[in-house]
Amino acid sequence: MRPTGKLHIGHYFGALKNWVSLQESYDCYYMVADWHALTTDYANTSDIIANSREMVLDWLACGIDPKRSVIFRQSEVPAHAELSLLLGMIAPLGWLFRCPTYKEQLAEIKDKDLHNLGFLSYPVLQAADIAIYKASSVPVGQDQLPHLELTREIVRRFNNLYGNVLLEPQAILTKSAKVPGLDMRKMSKSYGNAITLDDEPEIINTKLLKQAFTDPTRARASDPGHPDGCSVFAYHQLFNPQAAERELECKAGKIGCVDCKKQCAKLMSDGLCAVREKRKAFAADKGLVESILKSGANRANAAAEETMEQVRRAIKLK
């Protein structure tokens, strides 16, 4: 995950819940992708370290366990850069120019100049991130399959040229909830429409009451509602065991939007309480995150260097 600071409920239901459960069956590596952050935010790097700490605190609060998983910062494992350089020698430019995310973000992001080598070649670095640990599996959503397939193609080309050194990773297709922002756009802190994992109950209540998009066709609380397309109902589906009943009440005009928001805020606050309190406890230990990242970097470096020795020999660099 790129270090963007505190995480929100979209991150939790979209990825973190799955990450936590994967620890039961796999040896997991969870990476703070600070070099990847530079591919688009190279002009402003002042918040990367602070954002990394905030993000790791959220990981810990949600249940990522440094005793069971390797938690590390990408830039503290130099072998990622070495393998990325070597894979870049064999990665055809056409593959990179055709990458869906590359084309989409060039079209969508207008406030940054993304015509830089780092952004074009980020899939090569991504392939190195995965291949250097000989990862057998990568959890992805359906929309991320093309990215993983590009990693597989790069690994396959390397093995065809130099022998079967690297492992082609397989996808673990994961179902993740699509969590809308308060305004029904994609949830993002940059849009100001996010509910972060550490938001206090009064903040959640204020955000829902003042910002949450609801049915614009309802003039009175007794008017029939249309929960589809309502951000508040989307949150009920995540936090309310009786969401189906709430849907019927809304459609029948038995509950108004204000009361629905207040109840949703309470359910959301209660549902995030454990994460919020754990995060506070972890944050109180000022040296905890750096200690975890240092330990994780040691473990990651050992695994990465073992792979790099095989890679160097295969390419006849030693």
ChimeraX attribute file (.defattr): number of C-alpha atoms within 10 A of each C-alpha:
attribute: neighborCount
match mode: 1-to-1
recipient: residues
	/A:1	15
	/A:2	17
	/A:3	24
	/A:4	21
	/A:5	19
	/A:6	20
	/A:7	24
	/A:8	22
	/A:9	22
	/A:10	22
	/A:11	21
	/A:12	20
	/A:13	16
	/A:14	18
	/A:15	19
	/A:16	20
	/A:17	16
	/A:18	15
	/A:19	19
	/A:20	17
	/A:21	12
	/A:22	15
	/A:23	16
	/A:24	10
	/A:25	7
	/A:26	12
	/A:27	11
	/A:28	21
	/A:29	20
	/A:30	18
	/A:31	21
	/A:32	25
	/A:33	20
	/A:34	21
	/A:35	21
	/A:36	21
	/A:37	17
	/A:38	17
	/A:39	18
	/A:40	18
	/A:41	16
	/A:42	17
	/A:43	10
	/A:44	9
	/A:45	11
	/A:46	10
	/A:47	11
	/A:48	21
	/A:49	14
	/A:50	13
	/A:51	19
	/A:52	22
	/A:53	21
	/A:54	19
	/A:55	20
	/A:56	30
	/A:57	23
	/A:58	28
	/A:59	24
	/A:60	19
	/A:61	22
	/A:62	21
	/A:63	16
	/A:64	24
	/A:65	16
	/A:66	18
	/A:67	10
	/A:68	13
	/A:69	18
	/A:70	22
	/A:71	27
	/A:72	27
	/A:73	24
	/A:74	22
	/A:75	16
	/A:76	17
	/A:77	20
	/A:78	12
	/A:79	21
	/A:80	25
	/A:81	17
	/A:82	14
	/A:83	23
	/A:84	22
	/A:85	16
	/A:86	16
	/A:87	19
	/A:88	18
	/A:89	11
	/A:90	14
	/A:91	22
	/A:92	11
	/A:93	11
	/A:94	8
	/A:95	13
	/A:96	19
	/A:97	13
	/A:98	10
	/A:99	16
	/A:100	13
	/A:101	16
	/A:102	17
	/A:103	13
	/A:104	10
	/A:105	13
	/A:106	14
	/A:107	9
	/A:108	8
	/A:109	11
	/A:110	9
	/A:111	6
	/A:112	11
	/A:113	13
	/A:114	18
	/A:115	11
	/A:116	11
	/A:117	9
	/A:118	17
	/A:119	22
	/A:120	18
	/A:121	21
	/A:122	18
	/A:123	25
	/A:124	25
	/A:125	23
	/A:126	18
	/A:127	26
	/A:128	27
	/A:129	23
	/A:130	23
	/A:131	25
	/A:132	23
	/A:133	21
	/A:134	17
	/A:135	17
	/A:136	14
	/A:137	16
	/A:138	16
	/A:139	17
	/A:140	18
	/A:141	15
	/A:142	12
	/A:143	9
	/A:144	14
	/A:145	17
	/A:146	13
	/A:147	16
	/A:148	21
	/A:149	16
	/A:150	19
	/A:151	24
	/A:152	20
	/A:153	15
	/A:154	25
	/A:155	26
	/A:156	17
	/A:157	15
	/A:158	22
	/A:159	17
	/A:160	11
	/A:161	12
	/A:162	14
	/A:163	13
	/A:164	14
	/A:165	19
	/A:166	24
	/A:167	18
	/A:168	23
	/A:169	19
	/A:170	16
	/A:171	17
	/A:172	14
	/A:173	15
	/A:174	14
	/A:175	14
	/A:176	18
	/A:177	15
	/A:178	13
	/A:179	23
	/A:180	21
	/A:181	26
	/A:182	26
	/A:183	18
	/A:184	17
	/A:185	13
	/A:186	15
	/A:187	21
	/A:188	18
	/A:189	16
	/A:190	8
	/A:191	12
	/A:192	12
	/A:193	21
	/A:194	23
	/A:195	22
	/A:196	21
	/A:197	22
	/A:198	24
	/A:199	17
	/A:200	14
	/A:201	17
	/A:202	12
	/A:203	15
	/A:204	20
	/A:205	20
	/A:206	14
	/A:207	18
	/A:208	23
	/A:209	18
	/A:210	11
	/A:211	15
	/A:212	18
	/A:213	19
	/A:214	24
	/A:215	16
	/A:216	9
	/A:217	10
	/A:218	15
	/A:219	11
	/A:220	12
	/A:221	15
	/A:222	15
	/A:223	16
	/A:224	20
	/A:225	26
	/A:226	19
	/A:227	18
	/A:228	12
	/A:229	13
	/A:230	20
	/A:231	24
	/A:232	28
	/A:233	25
	/A:234	22
	/A:235	21
	/A:236	22
	/A:237	18
	/A:238	17
	/A:239	19
	/A:240	18
	/A:241	11
	/A:242	10
	/A:243	16
	/A:244	12
	/A:245	10
	/A:246	19
	/A:247	18
	/A:248	16
	/A:249	17
	/A:250	21
	/A:251	15
	/A:252	14
	/A:253	17
	/A:254	14
	/A:255	20
	/A:256	18
	/A:257	23
	/A:258	14
	/A:259	12
	/A:260	19
	/A:261	24
	/A:262	17
	/A:263	16
	/A:264	24
	/A:265	25
	/A:266	15
	/A:267	19
	/A:268	21
	/A:269	22
	/A:270	14
	/A:271	14
	/A:272	19
	/A:273	17
	/A:274	13
	/A:275	18
	/A:276	20
	/A:277	13
	/A:278	17
	/A:279	21
	/A:280	14
	/A:281	11
	/A:282	17
	/A:283	19
	/A:284	9
	/A:285	9
	/A:286	9
	/A:287	10
	/A:288	14
	/A:289	21
	/A:290	15
	/A:291	11
	/A:292	18
	/A:293	22
	/A:294	16
	/A:295	17
	/A:296	24
	/A:297	22
	/A:298	15
	/A:299	17
	/A:300	23
	/A:301	20
	/A:302	13
	/A:303	15
	/A:304	23
	/A:305	17
	/A:306	12
	/A:307	19
	/A:308	19
	/A:309	12
	/A:310	14
	/A:311	23
	/A:312	13
	/A:313	12
	/A:314	17
	/A:315	13
	/A:316	9
	/A:317	8
	/A:318	9
